[in-house]
Amino acid sequence: KYRLFTGQAVNLNKSAIFFSRNTPQPLQAIICSALNGITSHRSTRYLGLPLGIGKSKKE
């Protein structure tokens, strides 16, 4: 639907998905398979910077 609306396509080879640590592994597998095999990567980088950096909720 996105491609039809915008005229652009999502490059699935460059796509990744991130899950909360609270997301159960079986649910992660279901979501990844529903998204046509997009995988979860903890060490993915964009422009040389890690993508998994975030503010801790405990701080």
PyMOL Python script that loads the backbone (N, CA, C, O; Angstrom):
from pymol import cmd

cmd.read_pdbstr("""\
ATOM      1  N   LYS A   1       0.829  -1.192   0.000  1.00  0.00           N
ATOM      2  CA  LYS A   1       0.000   0.000   0.000  1.00  0.00           C
ATOM      3  C   LYS A   1       0.870   1.251   0.000  1.00  0.00           C
ATOM      4  O   LYS A   1       0.563   2.226  -0.686  1.00  0.00           O
ATOM      5  N   TYR A   2       1.961   1.223   0.772  1.00  0.00           N
ATOM      6  CA  TYR A   2       2.848   2.389   0.834  1.00  0.00           C
ATOM      7  C   TYR A   2       3.395   2.707  -0.550  1.00  0.00           C
ATOM      8  O   TYR A   2       3.420   3.865  -0.968  1.00  0.00           O
ATOM      9  N   ARG A   3       3.835   1.662  -1.261  1.00  0.00           N
ATOM     10  CA  ARG A   3       4.427   1.853  -2.581  1.00  0.00           C
ATOM     11  C   ARG A   3       3.403   2.432  -3.558  1.00  0.00           C
ATOM     12  O   ARG A   3       3.737   3.309  -4.354  1.00  0.00           O
ATOM     13  N   LEU A   4       2.183   1.956  -3.504  1.00  0.00           N
ATOM     14  CA  LEU A   4       1.156   2.460  -4.412  1.00  0.00           C
ATOM     15  C   LEU A   4       0.809   3.916  -4.122  1.00  0.00           C
ATOM     16  O   LEU A   4       0.553   4.688  -5.045  1.00  0.00           O
ATOM     17  N   PHE A   5       0.800   4.291  -2.858  1.00  0.00           N
ATOM     18  CA  PHE A   5       0.427   5.649  -2.473  1.00  0.00           C
ATOM     19  C   PHE A   5       1.534   6.649  -2.776  1.00  0.00           C
ATOM     20  O   PHE A   5       1.264   7.732  -3.295  1.00  0.00           O
ATOM     21  N   THR A   6       2.791   6.295  -2.452  1.00  0.00           N
ATOM     22  CA  THR A   6       3.898   7.243  -2.577  1.00  0.00           C
ATOM     23  C   THR A   6       4.715   7.082  -3.851  1.00  0.00           C
ATOM     24  O   THR A   6       5.450   7.993  -4.233  1.00  0.00           O
ATOM     25  N   GLY A   7       4.595   5.939  -4.510  1.00  0.00           N
ATOM     26  CA  GLY A   7       5.437   5.679  -5.669  1.00  0.00           C
ATOM     27  C   GLY A   7       6.825   5.214  -5.277  1.00  0.00           C
ATOM     28  O   GLY A   7       7.704   5.104  -6.132  1.00  0.00           O
ATOM     29  N   GLN A   8       7.037   4.940  -3.996  1.00  0.00           N
ATOM     30  CA  GLN A   8       8.325   4.473  -3.490  1.00  0.00           C
ATOM     31  C   GLN A   8       8.146   3.090  -2.885  1.00  0.00           C
ATOM     32  O   GLN A   8       7.060   2.728  -2.432  1.00  0.00           O
ATOM     33  N   ALA A   9       9.225   2.331  -2.885  1.00  0.00           N
ATOM     34  CA  ALA A   9       9.186   0.995  -2.297  1.00  0.00           C
ATOM     35  C   ALA A   9      10.163   0.923  -1.131  1.00  0.00           C
ATOM     36  O   ALA A   9      11.201   1.586  -1.143  1.00  0.00           O
ATOM     37  N   VAL A  10       9.837   0.132  -0.141  1.00  0.00           N
ATOM     38  CA  VAL A  10      10.722  -0.092   1.002  1.00  0.00           C
ATOM     39  C   VAL A  10      11.733  -1.158   0.606  1.00  0.00           C
ATOM     40  O   VAL A  10      11.353  -2.224   0.123  1.00  0.00           O
ATOM     41  N   ASN A  11      13.016  -0.880   0.806  1.00  0.00           N
ATOM     42  CA  ASN A  11      14.064  -1.851   0.512  1.00  0.00           C
ATOM     43  C   ASN A  11      14.174  -2.798   1.702  1.00  0.00           C
ATOM     44  O   ASN A  11      14.734  -2.437   2.736  1.00  0.00           O
ATOM     45  N   LEU A  12      13.643  -4.002   1.557  1.00  0.00           N
ATOM     46  CA  LEU A  12      13.635  -4.959   2.658  1.00  0.00           C
ATOM     47  C   LEU A  12      15.034  -5.463   3.000  1.00  0.00           C
ATOM     48  O   LEU A  12      15.263  -5.946   4.108  1.00  0.00           O
ATOM     49  N   ASN A  13      15.975  -5.355   2.055  1.00  0.00           N
ATOM     50  CA  ASN A  13      17.353  -5.770   2.339  1.00  0.00           C
ATOM     51  C   ASN A  13      18.047  -4.810   3.295  1.00  0.00           C
ATOM     52  O   ASN A  13      19.002  -5.190   3.972  1.00  0.00           O
ATOM     53  N   LYS A  14      17.575  -3.575   3.354  1.00  0.00           N
ATOM     54  CA  LYS A  14      18.173  -2.575   4.240  1.00  0.00           C
ATOM     55  C   LYS A  14      17.301  -2.296   5.460  1.00  0.00           C
ATOM     56  O   LYS A  14      17.593  -1.384   6.234  1.00  0.00           O
ATOM     57  N   SER A  15      16.248  -3.063   5.635  1.00  0.00           N
ATOM     58  CA  SER A  15      15.312  -2.835   6.732  1.00  0.00           C
ATOM     59  C   SER A  15      15.616  -3.747   7.910  1.00  0.00           C
ATOM     60  O   SER A  15      16.066  -4.879   7.736  1.00  0.00           O
ATOM     61  N   ALA A  16      15.369  -3.244   9.099  1.00  0.00           N
ATOM     62  CA  ALA A  16      15.539  -4.031  10.322  1.00  0.00           C
ATOM     63  C   ALA A  16      14.440  -3.622  11.292  1.00  0.00           C
ATOM     64  O   ALA A  16      13.819  -2.569  11.147  1.00  0.00           O
ATOM     65  N   ILE A  17      14.217  -4.462  12.268  1.00  0.00           N
ATOM     66  CA  ILE A  17      13.195  -4.188  13.271  1.00  0.00           C
ATOM     67  C   ILE A  17      13.825  -4.343  14.651  1.00  0.00           C
ATOM     68  O   ILE A  17      14.679  -5.204  14.861  1.00  0.00           O
ATOM     69  N   PHE A  18      13.402  -3.515  15.573  1.00  0.00           N
ATOM     70  CA  PHE A  18      13.915  -3.557  16.937  1.00  0.00           C
ATOM     71  C   PHE A  18      12.775  -3.861  17.885  1.00  0.00           C
ATOM     72  O   PHE A  18      11.678  -3.318  17.753  1.00  0.00           O
ATOM     73  N   PHE A  19      13.044  -4.732  18.841  1.00  0.00           N
ATOM     74  CA  PHE A  19      12.044  -5.121  19.823  1.00  0.00           C
ATOM     75  C   PHE A  19      12.508  -4.730  21.218  1.00  0.00           C
ATOM     76  O   PHE A  19      13.705  -4.681  21.502  1.00  0.00           O
ATOM     77  N   SER A  20      11.550  -4.456  22.071  1.00  0.00           N
ATOM     78  CA  SER A  20      11.821  -4.242  23.483  1.00  0.00           C
ATOM     79  C   SER A  20      12.350  -5.541  24.082  1.00  0.00           C
ATOM     80  O   SER A  20      12.053  -6.625  23.580  1.00  0.00           O
ATOM     81  N   ARG A  21      13.115  -5.434  25.131  1.00  0.00           N
ATOM     82  CA  ARG A  21      13.603  -6.637  25.818  1.00  0.00           C
ATOM     83  C   ARG A  21      12.451  -7.439  26.412  1.00  0.00           C
ATOM     84  O   ARG A  21      12.600  -8.628  26.693  1.00  0.00           O
ATOM     85  N   ASN A  22      11.309  -6.796  26.603  1.00  0.00           N
ATOM     86  CA  ASN A  22      10.140  -7.467  27.179  1.00  0.00           C
ATOM     87  C   ASN A  22       9.338  -8.260  26.149  1.00  0.00           C
ATOM     88  O   ASN A  22       8.409  -8.981  26.513  1.00  0.00           O
ATOM     89  N   THR A  23       9.684  -8.134  24.871  1.00  0.00           N
ATOM     90  CA  THR A  23       8.939  -8.839  23.822  1.00  0.00           C
ATOM     91  C   THR A  23       9.387 -10.289  23.765  1.00  0.00           C
ATOM     92  O   THR A  23      10.566 -10.553  23.527  1.00  0.00           O
ATOM     93  N   PRO A  24       8.480 -11.239  23.976  1.00  0.00           N
ATOM     94  CA  PRO A  24       8.857 -12.658  23.956  1.00  0.00           C
ATOM     95  C   PRO A  24       9.388 -13.083  22.584  1.00  0.00           C
ATOM     96  O   PRO A  24       8.932 -12.592  21.551  1.00  0.00           O
ATOM     97  N   GLN A  25      10.349 -13.991  22.590  1.00  0.00           N
ATOM     98  CA  GLN A  25      10.973 -14.470  21.357  1.00  0.00           C
ATOM     99  C   GLN A  25       9.957 -15.050  20.363  1.00  0.00           C
ATOM    100  O   GLN A  25      10.062 -14.767  19.170  1.00  0.00           O
ATOM    101  N   PRO A  26       8.969 -15.856  20.814  1.00  0.00           N
ATOM    102  CA  PRO A  26       7.986 -16.370  19.844  1.00  0.00           C
ATOM    103  C   PRO A  26       7.195 -15.256  19.149  1.00  0.00           C
ATOM    104  O   PRO A  26       6.895 -15.358  17.960  1.00  0.00           O
ATOM    105  N   LEU A  27       6.862 -14.207  19.882  1.00  0.00           N
ATOM    106  CA  LEU A  27       6.142 -13.083  19.290  1.00  0.00           C
ATOM    107  C   LEU A  27       7.027 -12.351  18.287  1.00  0.00           C
ATOM    108  O   LEU A  27       6.548 -11.923  17.237  1.00  0.00           O
ATOM    109  N   GLN A  28       8.306 -12.205  18.596  1.00  0.00           N
ATOM    110  CA  GLN A  28       9.243 -11.584  17.662  1.00  0.00           C
ATOM    111  C   GLN A  28       9.290 -12.360  16.353  1.00  0.00           C
ATOM    112  O   GLN A  28       9.292 -11.768  15.274  1.00  0.00           O
ATOM    113  N   ALA A  29       9.327 -13.691  16.449  1.00  0.00           N
ATOM    114  CA  ALA A  29       9.378 -14.537  15.251  1.00  0.00           C
ATOM    115  C   ALA A  29       8.111 -14.381  14.416  1.00  0.00           C
ATOM    116  O   ALA A  29       8.179 -14.339  13.188  1.00  0.00           O
ATOM    117  N   ILE A  30       6.961 -14.294  15.071  1.00  0.00           N
ATOM    118  CA  ILE A  30       5.690 -14.123  14.356  1.00  0.00           C
ATOM    119  C   ILE A  30       5.670 -12.790  13.612  1.00  0.00           C
ATOM    120  O   ILE A  30       5.267 -12.725  12.450  1.00  0.00           O
ATOM    121  N   ILE A  31       6.104 -11.736  14.283  1.00  0.00           N
ATOM    122  CA  ILE A  31       6.105 -10.406  13.668  1.00  0.00           C
ATOM    123  C   ILE A  31       7.075 -10.355  12.496  1.00  0.00           C
ATOM    124  O   ILE A  31       6.745  -9.813  11.441  1.00  0.00           O
ATOM    125  N   CYS A  32       8.274 -10.916  12.670  1.00  0.00           N
ATOM    126  CA  CYS A  32       9.267 -10.912  11.591  1.00  0.00           C
ATOM    127  C   CYS A  32       8.771 -11.684  10.377  1.00  0.00           C
ATOM    128  O   CYS A  32       8.988 -11.258   9.242  1.00  0.00           O
ATOM    129  N   SER A  33       8.114 -12.804  10.598  1.00  0.00           N
ATOM    130  CA  SER A  33       7.606 -13.574   9.464  1.00  0.00           C
ATOM    131  C   SER A  33       6.447 -12.847   8.787  1.00  0.00           C
ATOM    132  O   SER A  33       6.292 -12.942   7.569  1.00  0.00           O
ATOM    133  N   ALA A  34       5.631 -12.123   9.554  1.00  0.00           N
ATOM    134  CA  ALA A  34       4.537 -11.352   8.970  1.00  0.00           C
ATOM    135  C   ALA A  34       5.058 -10.189   8.124  1.00  0.00           C
ATOM    136  O   ALA A  34       4.380  -9.731   7.204  1.00  0.00           O
ATOM    137  N   LEU A  35       6.262  -9.716   8.441  1.00  0.00           N
ATOM    138  CA  LEU A  35       6.875  -8.620   7.686  1.00  0.00           C
ATOM    139  C   LEU A  35       7.795  -9.143   6.589  1.00  0.00           C
ATOM    140  O   LEU A  35       8.759  -8.481   6.205  1.00  0.00           O
ATOM    141  N   ASN A  36       7.490 -10.325   6.095  1.00  0.00           N
ATOM    142  CA  ASN A  36       8.223 -10.927   4.975  1.00  0.00           C
ATOM    143  C   ASN A  36       9.702 -11.131   5.260  1.00  0.00           C
ATOM    144  O   ASN A  36      10.545 -10.891   4.396  1.00  0.00           O
ATOM    145  N   GLY A  37      10.013 -11.568   6.456  1.00  0.00           N
ATOM    146  CA  GLY A  37      11.380 -11.967   6.756  1.00  0.00           C
ATOM    147  C   GLY A  37      12.305 -10.866   7.224  1.00  0.00           C
ATOM    148  O   GLY A  37      13.513 -11.090   7.308  1.00  0.00           O
ATOM    149  N   ILE A  38      11.789  -9.681   7.533  1.00  0.00           N
ATOM    150  CA  ILE A  38      12.652  -8.649   8.112  1.00  0.00           C
ATOM    151  C   ILE A  38      13.133  -9.176   9.453  1.00  0.00           C
ATOM    152  O   ILE A  38      12.338  -9.686  10.243  1.00  0.00           O
ATOM    153  N   THR A  39      14.424  -9.057   9.714  1.00  0.00           N
ATOM    154  CA  THR A  39      14.986  -9.646  10.918  1.00  0.00           C
ATOM    155  C   THR A  39      15.325  -8.595  11.959  1.00  0.00           C
ATOM    156  O   THR A  39      15.456  -7.408  11.659  1.00  0.00           O
ATOM    157  N   SER A  40      15.461  -9.057  13.170  1.00  0.00           N
ATOM    158  CA  SER A  40      15.844  -8.210  14.288  1.00  0.00           C
ATOM    159  C   SER A  40      17.360  -8.206  14.391  1.00  0.00           C
ATOM    160  O   SER A  40      17.984  -9.266  14.445  1.00  0.00           O
ATOM    161  N   HIS A  41      17.955  -7.013  14.419  1.00  0.00           N
ATOM    162  CA  HIS A  41      19.408  -6.880  14.519  1.00  0.00           C
ATOM    163  C   HIS A  41      19.748  -5.990  15.701  1.00  0.00           C
ATOM    164  O   HIS A  41      19.320  -4.837  15.758  1.00  0.00           O
ATOM    165  N   ARG A  42      20.500  -6.510  16.627  1.00  0.00           N
ATOM    166  CA  ARG A  42      20.928  -5.691  17.772  1.00  0.00           C
ATOM    167  C   ARG A  42      22.135  -4.824  17.420  1.00  0.00           C
ATOM    168  O   ARG A  42      22.310  -3.755  18.003  1.00  0.00           O
ATOM    169  N   SER A  43      22.967  -5.261  16.481  1.00  0.00           N
ATOM    170  CA  SER A  43      24.207  -4.543  16.195  1.00  0.00           C
ATOM    171  C   SER A  43      24.130  -3.741  14.899  1.00  0.00           C
ATOM    172  O   SER A  43      25.167  -3.405  14.327  1.00  0.00           O
ATOM    173  N   THR A  44      22.929  -3.427  14.426  1.00  0.00           N
ATOM    174  CA  THR A  44      22.777  -2.680  13.188  1.00  0.00           C
ATOM    175  C   THR A  44      23.280  -1.255  13.371  1.00  0.00           C
ATOM    176  O   THR A  44      23.096  -0.639  14.421  1.00  0.00           O
ATOM    177  N   ARG A  45      23.918  -0.751  12.321  1.00  0.00           N
ATOM    178  CA  ARG A  45      24.440   0.615  12.353  1.00  0.00           C
ATOM    179  C   ARG A  45      23.881   1.403  11.180  1.00  0.00           C
ATOM    180  O   ARG A  45      23.568   0.839  10.132  1.00  0.00           O
ATOM    181  N   TYR A  46      23.759   2.714  11.365  1.00  0.00           N
ATOM    182  CA  TYR A  46      23.355   3.618  10.300  1.00  0.00           C
ATOM    183  C   TYR A  46      24.342   4.764  10.283  1.00  0.00           C
ATOM    184  O   TYR A  46      24.516   5.454  11.287  1.00  0.00           O
ATOM    185  N   LEU A  47      24.987   4.971   9.155  1.00  0.00           N
ATOM    186  CA  LEU A  47      26.035   5.986   9.012  1.00  0.00           C
ATOM    187  C   LEU A  47      27.119   5.814  10.071  1.00  0.00           C
ATOM    188  O   LEU A  47      27.665   6.796  10.575  1.00  0.00           O
ATOM    189  N   GLY A  48      27.424   4.571  10.402  1.00  0.00           N
ATOM    190  CA  GLY A  48      28.493   4.277  11.345  1.00  0.00           C
ATOM    191  C   GLY A  48      28.094   4.344  12.805  1.00  0.00           C
ATOM    192  O   GLY A  48      28.908   4.036  13.676  1.00  0.00           O
ATOM    193  N   LEU A  49      26.870   4.737  13.097  1.00  0.00           N
ATOM    194  CA  LEU A  49      26.418   4.860  14.484  1.00  0.00           C
ATOM    195  C   LEU A  49      25.463   3.726  14.826  1.00  0.00           C
ATOM    196  O   LEU A  49      24.625   3.362  14.001  1.00  0.00           O
ATOM    197  N   PRO A  50      25.571   3.160  16.023  1.00  0.00           N
ATOM    198  CA  PRO A  50      24.634   2.101  16.410  1.00  0.00           C
ATOM    199  C   PRO A  50      23.224   2.656  16.552  1.00  0.00           C
ATOM    200  O   PRO A  50      23.033   3.762  17.060  1.00  0.00           O
ATOM    201  N   LEU A  51      22.241   1.890  16.105  1.00  0.00           N
ATOM    202  CA  LEU A  51      20.850   2.342  16.159  1.00  0.00           C
ATOM    203  C   LEU A  51      20.185   2.058  17.495  1.00  0.00           C
ATOM    204  O   LEU A  51      19.171   2.677  17.819  1.00  0.00           O
ATOM    205  N   GLY A  52      20.726   1.146  18.270  1.00  0.00           N
ATOM    206  CA  GLY A  52      20.080   0.721  19.497  1.00  0.00           C
ATOM    207  C   GLY A  52      20.355   1.592  20.702  1.00  0.00           C
ATOM    208  O   GLY A  52      20.190   1.129  21.830  1.00  0.00           O
ATOM    209  N   ILE A  53      20.763   2.817  20.513  1.00  0.00           N
ATOM    210  CA  ILE A  53      21.049   3.697  21.648  1.00  0.00           C
ATOM    211  C   ILE A  53      19.764   4.408  22.051  1.00  0.00           C
ATOM    212  O   ILE A  53      19.065   4.983  21.216  1.00  0.00           O
ATOM    213  N   GLY A  54      19.471   4.359  23.325  1.00  0.00           N
ATOM    214  CA  GLY A  54      18.278   5.031  23.816  1.00  0.00           C
ATOM    215  C   GLY A  54      18.468   5.446  25.254  1.00  0.00           C
ATOM    216  O   GLY A  54      19.419   5.019  25.909  1.00  0.00           O
ATOM    217  N   LYS A  55      17.582   6.265  25.743  1.00  0.00           N
ATOM    218  CA  LYS A  55      17.653   6.724  27.118  1.00  0.00           C
ATOM    219  C   LYS A  55      17.066   5.660  28.030  1.00  0.00           C
ATOM    220  O   LYS A  55      15.987   5.129  27.764  1.00  0.00           O
ATOM    221  N   SER A  56      17.765   5.356  29.085  1.00  0.00           N
ATOM    222  CA  SER A  56      17.290   4.356  30.028  1.00  0.00           C
ATOM    223  C   SER A  56      16.093   4.901  30.797  1.00  0.00           C
ATOM    224  O   SER A  56      16.081   6.066  31.193  1.00  0.00           O
ATOM    225  N   LYS A  57      15.096   4.062  31.006  1.00  0.00           N
ATOM    226  CA  LYS A  57      13.922   4.482  31.768  1.00  0.00           C
ATOM    227  C   LYS A  57      14.240   4.623  33.251  1.00  0.00           C
ATOM    228  O   LYS A  57      13.501   5.274  33.989  1.00  0.00           O
ATOM    229  N   LYS A  58      15.344   4.010  33.689  1.00  0.00           N
ATOM    230  CA  LYS A  58      15.706   4.063  35.102  1.00  0.00           C
ATOM    231  C   LYS A  58      16.391   5.369  35.467  1.00  0.00           C
ATOM    232  O   LYS A  58      16.488   5.706  36.648  1.00  0.00           O
ATOM    233  N   GLU A  59      16.868   6.110  34.475  1.00  0.00           N
ATOM    234  CA  GLU A  59      17.582   7.362  34.763  1.00  0.00           C
ATOM    235  C   GLU A  59      16.623   8.500  35.008  1.00  0.00           C
ATOM    236  O   GLU A  59      17.053   9.624  35.265  1.00  0.00           O
TER     237      GLU A  59
END
""", "prot")
cmd.dss("prot")
cmd.show_as("cartoon", "prot")
cmd.util.cbc("prot")
cmd.orient("prot")
